[in-house]
Amino acid sequence: MQQELLTGNEAVARGAFESGVGVGVGYPGTPSTEILESFVGYPGVYAEWAPNEKVALEVGFGASLAGTRVLVTMKHVGLNVAADPFMTMSYTGVNGGLVLITADDPGMYSSQNEQDNRFYARFAQVPMLEPGDSQEARDYIKKAYLISEQFDTPVLVRLTTRLSHTRTPVLPGENPSGPVRRDWERNIPKFVMLPGYARNRHLVVEERRMRLQEYAETSDLNEILWGDRSIGIISSGVVYNHAREALGDGASYLKPGCVYPLPLKLISEFARQVGRLIVVEELEPFLEDQIKTAGLAVAGKDLFPRVGELDPQLIERGVRGSSRFKSYFPVPDGLPGRPPIMCPGCPHRSVFYVLHKLKAIVTGDIGCYTLGAMPPFEAMDACLCMGASIGASLGMEKARGGDFARRTVAVIGDSTFVHSGITGLIDHIYNKSTGTVIILDNRTTAMTGHQDHPATGLTLGKQEAAKIDLAALVRALGVEHVRTVDPYDLRSLAGRPGGDGPGRGVGDHRQPCLRPDQRGDVLKRDDAYGSMHRLQEVPAAGVPGPLPGRRSGAQGRRSVQRLFGLRAGLSAGKGGGRR
Amino acid sequence: MTSEPTSVIIAGVGGQGIILASRILSMAALKSGHQVKVAETHGMAQRGGSVITHLRYGSTVYSPLISAGQADYLIGFEKLEAVRCLPFIKEDGLLIINDQEIPPLPVLLGKLPYPELTGDSLRGSAPRLQFVPARACAQQLGDSRAVNMVLLGCLARYLQIARECWQMAIDECVRPQYQELDRQAFLAGLNFVVGG
């Protein structure tokens, strides 16, 4: 076999294929997205996008229960969503091997936080492996399936953005003749987590932890490299490679393949043979604290930042006090920055233009449209996590009263709405909200690179599928004022007069995302998109559009509801709202 | 003792074809028998934001990241983005700049001017500096999207990578219908440098 240049993500998919994984499931999220997109291309495998990470892991649980090896992928914050099944899957264990990828984002290249998901391994008492390049990603995945089945546990594999999106050579191996399957047999005490059974399973988890500890001590994933013994570095993942770059032969290195449980005896032996023992790790002192708890003197976060990504320069400076890496040519002062912006022709632009003009109070959500918070729009007041926009607007309304709600707008994308917005909307209906919700339906998961979802009519493998009609869904939930608007048609977006009274409503703003590769074509196709020619007016950079200027006060409040053609006095649900 | 890896920074704006260029260069380096590491930018930055690719190859490469003052070559697909990456360049590094301005948002909004970035104003910013009219060159060949291949051709002039390795890399990385165009654009870049 010939070496291939694979990203860390592609190498994970390769390793899963070579392990005979039959089912791959996840929800898109940078930097994890390309794993399943790559995996689905292998012959004889099934792969799908689930509506969210919790469902993804539950599908993975079922596939494992049925005896198939399964790959579950998500970004770091996705594991928060999947934490409920994850914590208890530690108790049930597996039948077919289950590997859960958490792709962390130190430096927050495309995330709302940089939480360190190594803690999830300790939290759930599940082993975690951390590869350092694409070859290791492929190798560790194969090892992870063996560990999963040998120790009857889900296995976490932690990637970071720098690993997921770095290409390095991989020597691929043979693929098995097909998916590896175990038999399925009913096993109620193992898989039904009633308290009585769960108590027994917790004992099993503890016993497994001891065996995993022994395994971690002797695993062939651990590496020791002797150089100058005055400094002993403990580091894992891609950070280990930064450390090698920074310190070369001027230090000795211990690289644990398994970051939980840690091979503490091995580390203790290593510590005895070196002078200064230093842990080099990104984000939290996860390894450092465990090593300190084991009674060893070790430095770490006193030398390196606890925030952001590490690089060779930061590491050398931390260990040596100074770095040989220095700049010869400075950046001139006062250069304009280049923040990400909504693409030319993006259908979200007009919506945020209008929200800006109306001075609406906007709770936002996760997606390209979060850029509506940036200049020139600055039309977003909050963005927390997937699906939060709708609950947050309800909370603001309950805190400030119904009059305030006339100015609130929750803005959420179609994929995010399906992910976790529906339950928030149910709360709006159940608890009698009068706020407005806009679903920005561009018929794709745009931010992560255009993945399909249950409202696009296509699967991950580009097969046709049932397509949720979002407007019909919302009506069925009990929202009466539902209006579908073409965001390119600003007059329609501004809405006809329809009254200003209370009554919740949802606007489903439907235009497809203009992918960069289609933009040129679409912009020329006036026939297909009637108002396309107006895009130049739609504010790329604050160019005035056809709407009147900034409004305020009662006029602004009325306008938010006019915008979506919401009429007073109508309500929804059995209990009925205010009329 | 292993030799130092060759380090190339490719900087520009999301959508300029930087990832394809880095993929071809890394494949050509792999075909030449090198260890290769390429750190790409994905995700939110692609939405018209600054994009930087770190590419390193040699007998041994540890970190995929290029540290301050360690880049042998900086390929700027856009002038402002090239200047932003000046701190990466080695003392004797080479700066190749596509003579193209893409105004960023603060410029579009009229809050800041697009800086004056000419050969004269940048003289002294790098010991060796080349402005390349890569976009005009690609347009002459019929497709402005081939700008990435023109710039790659310019760079190839300086690298010890055999022509057949480039050829194989283009064949593997580029869709068949664009291969001829991209080969021509690559040659145009190569010849532009030769002719000065």
Chai-1 contact restraints between the chains, C-beta under 6 A:
chainA,res_idxA,chainB,res_idxB,connection_type,confidence,min_distance_angstrom,max_distance_angstrom,comment,restraint_id
A,L5,B,S26,contact,1.0,0.0,6.0,A-B,restraint_1
A,L5,B,L30,contact,1.0,0.0,6.0,A-B,restraint_2
A,T30,B,G43,contact,1.0,0.0,6.0,A-B,restraint_3
A,Y109,B,G43,contact,1.0,0.0,6.0,A-B,restraint_4
A,S110,B,G43,contact,1.0,0.0,6.0,A-B,restraint_5
A,S110,B,M44,contact,1.0,0.0,6.0,A-B,restraint_6
A,H165,B,E40,contact,1.0,0.0,6.0,A-B,restraint_7
A,H165,B,H42,contact,1.0,0.0,6.0,A-B,restraint_8
A,T166,B,K37,contact,1.0,0.0,6.0,A-B,restraint_9
A,T166,B,A39,contact,1.0,0.0,6.0,A-B,restraint_10
A,T166,B,P64,contact,1.0,0.0,6.0,A-B,restraint_11
A,R167,B,S26,contact,1.0,0.0,6.0,A-B,restraint_12
A,R167,B,V38,contact,1.0,0.0,6.0,A-B,restraint_13
A,T168,B,K37,contact,1.0,0.0,6.0,A-B,restraint_14
A,N241,B,Y62,contact,1.0,0.0,6.0,A-B,restraint_15
A,N241,B,S63,contact,1.0,0.0,6.0,A-B,restraint_16
A,H242,B,S63,contact,1.0,0.0,6.0,A-B,restraint_17
A,R244,B,Y62,contact,1.0,0.0,6.0,A-B,restraint_18
A,E245,B,Y62,contact,1.0,0.0,6.0,A-B,restraint_19
A,E245,B,S63,contact,1.0,0.0,6.0,A-B,restraint_20
A,D311,B,L65,contact,1.0,0.0,6.0,A-B,restraint_21
A,P312,B,S63,contact,1.0,0.0,6.0,A-B,restraint_22
A,P312,B,S67,contact,1.0,0.0,6.0,A-B,restraint_23
A,Q313,B,S67,contact,1.0,0.0,6.0,A-B,restraint_24
A,Q313,B,A68,contact,1.0,0.0,6.0,A-B,restraint_25
A,F325,B,S67,contact,1.0,0.0,6.0,A-B,restraint_26
A,F325,B,A68,contact,1.0,0.0,6.0,A-B,restraint_27
A,F325,B,G69,contact,1.0,0.0,6.0,A-B,restraint_28
A,K326,B,A68,contact,1.0,0.0,6.0,A-B,restraint_29
A,K326,B,G69,contact,1.0,0.0,6.0,A-B,restraint_30
A,S327,B,A68,contact,1.0,0.0,6.0,A-B,restraint_31
A,S327,B,G69,contact,1.0,0.0,6.0,A-B,restraint_32
A,S327,B,P87,contact,1.0,0.0,6.0,A-B,restraint_33
A,Y328,B,G69,contact,1.0,0.0,6.0,A-B,restraint_34
A,Y328,B,E91,contact,1.0,0.0,6.0,A-B,restraint_35
A,F329,B,L86,contact,1.0,0.0,6.0,A-B,restraint_36
A,F329,B,I89,contact,1.0,0.0,6.0,A-B,restraint_37
A,F329,B,S125,contact,1.0,0.0,6.0,A-B,restraint_38
A,F329,B,A126,contact,1.0,0.0,6.0,A-B,restraint_39
A,V331,B,R84,contact,1.0,0.0,6.0,A-B,restraint_40
A,V331,B,L86,contact,1.0,0.0,6.0,A-B,restraint_41
A,P336,B,P104,contact,1.0,0.0,6.0,A-B,restraint_42
A,P336,B,P106,contact,1.0,0.0,6.0,A-B,restraint_43
A,P336,B,V107,contact,1.0,0.0,6.0,A-B,restraint_44
A,P336,B,L112,contact,1.0,0.0,6.0,A-B,restraint_45
A,R338,B,G49,contact,1.0,0.0,6.0,A-B,restraint_46
A,R338,B,S50,contact,1.0,0.0,6.0,A-B,restraint_47
A,R338,B,P104,contact,1.0,0.0,6.0,A-B,restraint_48
A,P339,B,L105,contact,1.0,0.0,6.0,A-B,restraint_49
A,P340,B,M44,contact,1.0,0.0,6.0,A-B,restraint_50
A,P340,B,A45,contact,1.0,0.0,6.0,A-B,restraint_51
A,P340,B,R47,contact,1.0,0.0,6.0,A-B,restraint_52
A,P340,B,G48,contact,1.0,0.0,6.0,A-B,restraint_53
A,P340,B,G49,contact,1.0,0.0,6.0,A-B,restraint_54
A,I341,B,G48,contact,1.0,0.0,6.0,A-B,restraint_55
A,I341,B,L105,contact,1.0,0.0,6.0,A-B,restraint_56
A,P516,B,G15,contact,1.0,0.0,6.0,A-B,restraint_57
A,A541,B,L108,contact,1.0,0.0,6.0,A-B,restraint_58
A,A541,B,L109,contact,1.0,0.0,6.0,A-B,restraint_59
